Amino acid sequence: MEENLRSANRRLIELRMEHADLDDTIDRLAHHAPEQELLLRRLKKKRLQLRDHIALLESASQPDEPA
């Protein structure tokens, strides 16, 4: 059980790092190459997918609140 929590926490950290990297890439690309609209849209879509995955893992790792 504890091993699963560690691997889930590790996965969350990896996803957050990937999300931050995408944020940085999108910002730089938007500033330096705004004509790359298609690439920007694809990167933004990937960033949203990562955010959704992170939110899903976070909600799964939090214990249910008592009623």
C-alpha positions as CSV (number, residue, x, y, z in Angstrom):
1,M,0.0,0.0,0.0
2,E,2.7,2.4,1.0
3,E,4.6,1.6,-2.2
4,N,1.6,2.5,-4.3
5,L,1.4,5.9,-2.5
6,R,5.0,6.6,-3.2
7,S,4.7,5.7,-6.8
8,A,1.5,7.8,-7.1
9,N,3.3,10.8,-5.5
10,R,6.3,10.3,-7.7
11,R,4.0,10.2,-10.8
12,L,2.3,13.4,-9.6
13,I,5.7,15.1,-9.3
14,E,6.7,14.0,-12.7
15,L,3.4,15.2,-14.3
16,R,3.7,18.6,-12.5
17,M,7.3,19.0,-13.8
18,E,6.2,18.1,-17.3
19,H,3.3,20.6,-17.0
20,A,5.7,23.3,-15.9
21,D,8.1,22.5,-18.8
22,L,5.2,22.8,-21.2
23,D,4.2,26.2,-19.7
24,D,7.7,27.4,-20.2
25,T,7.9,26.1,-23.8
26,I,4.5,27.6,-24.7
27,D,5.5,31.0,-23.2
28,R,8.8,31.1,-25.1
29,L,7.2,29.9,-28.4
30,A,4.3,32.4,-28.1
31,H,6.8,35.2,-27.6
32,H,9.5,34.2,-30.1
33,A,7.5,32.4,-32.8
34,P,3.8,33.4,-32.7
35,E,3.4,32.2,-36.3
36,Q,3.6,28.6,-35.0
37,E,-0.1,28.7,-34.1
38,L,-0.7,25.0,-34.8
39,L,2.2,23.9,-32.7
40,L,1.0,26.2,-29.9
41,R,-2.5,24.8,-30.0
42,R,-1.1,21.2,-29.8
43,L,1.1,22.1,-26.8
44,K,-1.7,23.8,-25.1
45,K,-4.0,20.8,-25.6
46,K,-1.3,18.5,-24.2
47,R,-0.9,20.9,-21.2
48,L,-4.7,20.7,-20.5
49,Q,-4.5,16.9,-20.7
50,L,-1.7,16.9,-18.2
51,R,-3.6,19.2,-15.9
52,D,-6.7,17.0,-16.0
53,H,-4.5,13.9,-15.3
54,I,-2.9,15.7,-12.4
55,A,-6.3,16.7,-11.0
56,L,-7.6,13.1,-11.3
57,L,-4.6,11.6,-9.5
58,E,-4.8,14.3,-6.8
59,S,-8.5,13.6,-6.2
60,A,-7.8,9.8,-6.1
61,S,-5.1,10.2,-3.6
62,Q,-7.1,12.3,-1.1
63,P,-9.1,10.4,1.4
64,D,-12.9,10.8,1.3
65,E,-14.3,13.2,3.8
66,P,-16.7,11.8,6.4
67,A,-20.4,12.7,5.8
